[in-house]
């Protein structure tokens, strides 16, 4: 089962996150084979972390909750909240298989929070810039609640355009970069 996990930083937690970076990476190393994508989000200046994205394939919702809530930064209080949802990998690959590679261009997390009718869940036609893409689902995976995408785009507006705006209550766009040990 695939899960999308987004830990949002608590204001003022940058120093704490820095102190816990090695613990965070060591924790994530335990899930290396299960990770589909990972990486931090940042303020628009690309300098200050605002959260941490992990898309992971785990056996069940209990394992996903343990993954999200046993994470060292969460345990230490660095995160304000956690968005944890079932997810479906419509691209069928990991971020490491993205043809565009780890660097080059601007990268974004795009979160569309559902409202109204379920959109067509097909992958957008121009998928060359999609790093990860799929629906956010209810715990039993029967109800669509939104869409999460990691994209390479020239700017936030172009990233936002990956989703059809009138199908969402809100669309968030966050600067994002490939995660993992540097």
C-alpha positions in Angstrom: 0.0 0.0 0.0 1.3 3.4 -0.9 1.1 6.4 1.4 1.8 10.1 1.1 3.2 11.7 4.2 3.8 15.4 4.6 5.2 16.6 7.9 4.7 20.4 8.2 7.3 22.3 10.3 6.4 24.1 13.5 7.3 27.8 13.2 10.8 28.3 14.8 11.8 24.7 14.5 14.7 25.1 12.0 17.4 24.8 14.6 15.8 21.6 16.1 15.5 20.1 12.6 19.2 20.8 12.0 20.1 19.1 15.3 18.1 16.0 14.3 19.1 15.8 10.6 21.4 12.7 11.1 18.7 11.0 13.2 16.1 11.8 10.5 18.3 10.4 7.7 19.2 7.3 9.8 15.5 6.7 10.4 14.7 7.1 6.7 17.6 4.7 5.8 15.6 2.0 7.4 12.9 2.5 4.7 15.2 2.9 1.7 13.6 0.1 -0.2 10.0 1.3 0.5 10.5 5.0 -0.4 9.0 6.2 -3.7 9.9 9.8 -3.1 11.2 12.1 -0.4 12.5 15.5 0.3 12.1 18.8 2.1 9.9 21.7 1.2 11.1 25.3 1.6 10.0 28.9 1.8 10.0 30.7 -1.6 13.6 31.8 -1.1 14.6 28.1 -1.1 16.5 28.5 2.2 14.2 27.8 5.1 12.7 24.4 5.5 8.9 24.2 5.9 8.2 20.5 5.8 9.2 17.1 4.7 7.6 14.8 2.1 7.8 11.1 2.1 5.9 8.8 -0.3 6.3 5.2 0.9 5.1 1.7 0.2 4.2 0.0 3.4 2.1 -3.1 4.3 -0.9 -1.4 5.9 -2.2 1.8 7.5 -0.8 0.9 11.0 2.7 0.7 9.5 2.2 4.0 7.8 1.1 5.7 11.1 4.1 4.2 12.8 6.4 5.5 10.0 4.9 9.0 10.3 4.7 9.3 14.0 7.9 7.6 15.1 10.0 9.8 12.9 12.6 11.6 15.1 11.6 15.2 14.2 8.0 14.5 14.8 8.8 12.9 18.2 10.9 15.9 19.2 8.2 18.4 18.3 9.7 19.9 15.1 6.5 19.3 13.1 3.3 21.2 13.5 1.1 18.6 11.8 1.2 15.6 9.6 -0.9 14.9 6.4 -0.9 11.1 6.0 -3.1 9.6 3.2 -3.3 6.5 1.1 -1.8 7.3 -2.3 -1.6 5.7 -5.7 1.6 5.9 -7.8 0.1 6.6 -11.2 3.6 7.0 -12.8 4.7 3.6 -11.5 8.2 4.7 -10.7 10.3 6.3 -7.9 11.7 9.8 -7.9 15.1 8.3 -8.6 13.8 7.0 -11.9 12.6 10.5 -13.0 14.3 11.0 -16.4 15.1 14.6 -15.5 17.4 13.6 -12.7 18.0 15.0 -9.3 19.1 18.5 -10.3 18.2 21.2 -12.8 15.1 23.3 -12.8 12.8 24.3 -10.1 11.0 21.5 -8.2 7.6 21.7 -6.4 5.2 19.8 -4.3 1.7 20.5 -5.5 -1.2 19.5 -3.2 -4.7 19.7 -4.5 -7.3 19.3 -1.7 -10.4 17.7 -3.0 -13.9 19.1 -3.3 -16.9 18.0 -5.2 -16.6 15.5 -8.0 -13.6 13.1 -8.3 -11.4 14.3 -11.1 -10.3 12.1 -13.9 -7.5 10.2 -12.2 -5.5 9.8 -15.5 -2.0 11.2 -15.5 -1.8 14.6 -17.2 -0.8 14.3 -20.9 2.5 16.2 -20.5 4.2 14.0 -17.9 7.8 14.7 -18.8 8.0 17.1 -15.9 6.2 14.9 -13.4 8.4 13.3 -10.7 5.6 11.7 -8.8 1.9 11.9 -9.3 -1.2 10.3 -7.7 -4.5 10.7 -5.9 -4.8 11.1 -2.1 -7.3 8.6 -0.9 -9.3 7.8 2.2 -7.9 5.2 4.6 -9.8 2.4 2.8 -8.7 3.8 -0.6 -12.2 4.1 -1.8 -12.7 7.8 -1.7 -10.7 10.5 -3.5 -9.7 13.4 -1.2 -7.1 15.2 -3.3 -4.0 14.8 -5.5 -0.3 15.1 -4.7 2.4 15.7 -7.3 6.1 16.4 -7.3 6.9 18.4 -10.5 9.7 20.2 -12.2 8.4 23.6 -13.5 9.7 27.0 -14.3 7.7 28.7 -11.5 5.0 28.0 -8.9 2.2 29.0 -11.3 3.3 26.5 -13.9 3.5 23.9 -11.2 0.0 24.7 -10.0 -1.3 24.3 -13.6 -0.6 20.5 -13.3 -3.9 20.3 -11.5 -7.3 21.5 -12.9 -8.1 24.3 -10.4 -11.9 24.1 -10.5 -11.8 20.5 -9.1 -10.1 21.5 -5.9 -11.1 23.4 -2.8 -7.5 24.6 -2.5 -4.2 24.0 -4.3 -0.9 24.4 -2.3 2.4 24.8 -4.0 5.7 24.4 -2.1 9.3 24.6 -3.2 10.7 21.1 -2.9 13.9 19.3 -3.6 15.1 15.7 -3.9 15.8 14.4 -0.4 18.2 12.0 1.2 21.7 12.2 2.3 23.9 14.7 0.6 
